[in-house]
Amino acid sequence: MISVSFAAGYSTDGGYAAGVLLGAYKFAAGQFFVNSFGLLENLDKHPAADRLLLNLIQHASGSIQAAQASLPEDFASRLKKIGYVD
C-alpha cells in the first residue's frame, strides 16, 4: 500500500470510512498500480502531479527484471476471479 485515506465520523452513518488513493499490488510475478489521483489532467499544471508520476516510474523501474516472466497457468481464471473479464 502506498497511500490511503481515513475519515472517522465522516461517512453517512457517522461511522468510519477508508479508501486506497494509490496502491501497488503484487500479481503473479509482477505488480500493478491503482491510482485515484488526477495525475494525467494535472501534469505540467501542478508540480506535485509531476513529482508523483516521476516517483511512480522510479518505483516501478526498480522491480523490472531482465527476463520476462511467463503468465501463470491459471491466469484466465485469476482475471475472472478479480472481475476483469466475464
C-alpha positions as CSV (number, residue, x, y, z in Angstrom):
1,M,0.0,0.0,0.0
2,I,1.4,3.4,-0.9
3,S,-1.3,5.9,0.1
4,V,-4.6,5.5,2.0
5,S,-7.2,7.8,3.4
6,F,-9.1,7.6,6.6
7,A,-12.1,9.6,7.8
8,A,-13.5,9.0,11.3
9,G,-17.1,10.2,11.7
10,Y,-17.3,11.2,8.1
11,S,-19.4,8.5,6.5
12,T,-23.2,8.9,6.0
13,D,-23.9,6.8,9.1
14,G,-21.5,8.8,11.3
15,G,-19.0,5.9,11.4
16,Y,-15.7,5.3,9.7
17,A,-14.6,5.4,6.1
18,A,-11.3,4.5,4.5
19,G,-10.1,4.0,0.9
20,V,-7.0,3.5,-1.2
21,L,-5.8,6.6,-3.0
22,L,-2.8,4.9,-4.6
23,G,-1.8,1.3,-4.2
24,A,0.7,-1.2,-5.5
25,Y,-0.4,-4.8,-5.6
26,K,1.6,-7.9,-6.4
27,F,0.1,-10.1,-9.1
28,A,1.8,-13.3,-10.3
29,A,5.5,-12.4,-10.9
30,G,4.8,-8.6,-11.2
31,Q,2.7,-5.8,-9.8
32,F,0.1,-3.3,-10.8
33,F,-0.9,0.2,-9.5
34,V,-4.3,1.5,-8.7
35,N,-4.5,5.3,-8.7
36,S,-7.3,7.7,-7.9
37,F,-5.3,10.9,-8.0
38,G,-5.8,13.1,-11.1
39,L,-2.3,12.8,-12.4
40,L,-2.8,13.0,-16.1
41,E,-5.0,16.0,-16.1
42,N,-2.6,17.8,-13.8
43,L,0.7,17.1,-15.5
44,D,2.5,20.2,-16.4
45,K,0.0,22.2,-14.3
46,H,0.8,21.1,-10.8
47,P,4.3,20.2,-9.6
48,A,3.0,17.6,-7.2
49,A,1.5,15.6,-10.1
50,D,4.7,15.8,-12.0
51,R,6.7,14.6,-9.0
52,L,4.3,11.8,-8.1
53,L,4.4,10.4,-11.6
54,L,8.2,10.5,-11.6
55,N,8.3,8.8,-8.2
56,L,5.9,6.1,-9.5
57,I,8.1,5.5,-12.6
58,Q,11.2,5.3,-10.4
59,H,9.5,2.9,-8.0
60,A,8.2,0.6,-10.8
61,S,11.6,0.6,-12.6
62,G,13.3,-0.8,-9.5
63,S,11.3,-4.0,-10.0
64,I,12.0,-4.6,-13.7
65,Q,13.8,-7.8,-14.4
66,A,15.8,-8.6,-17.5
67,A,13.8,-11.7,-18.4
68,Q,10.0,-11.5,-18.8
69,A,8.1,-14.0,-16.6
70,S,5.6,-16.3,-18.2
71,L,2.0,-15.9,-17.3
72,P,0.7,-18.3,-14.6
73,E,-1.2,-21.3,-15.9
74,D,-4.4,-20.1,-14.1
75,F,-4.1,-16.5,-15.5
76,A,-7.5,-16.5,-17.2
77,S,-9.2,-17.8,-14.0
78,R,-7.4,-15.1,-12.0
79,L,-8.7,-12.4,-14.2
80,K,-12.2,-13.7,-14.0
81,K,-11.9,-14.0,-10.2
82,I,-11.0,-10.3,-9.8
83,G,-13.8,-9.3,-12.2
84,Y,-11.6,-8.1,-15.0
85,V,-13.3,-10.4,-17.6
86,D,-16.7,-12.1,-17.6
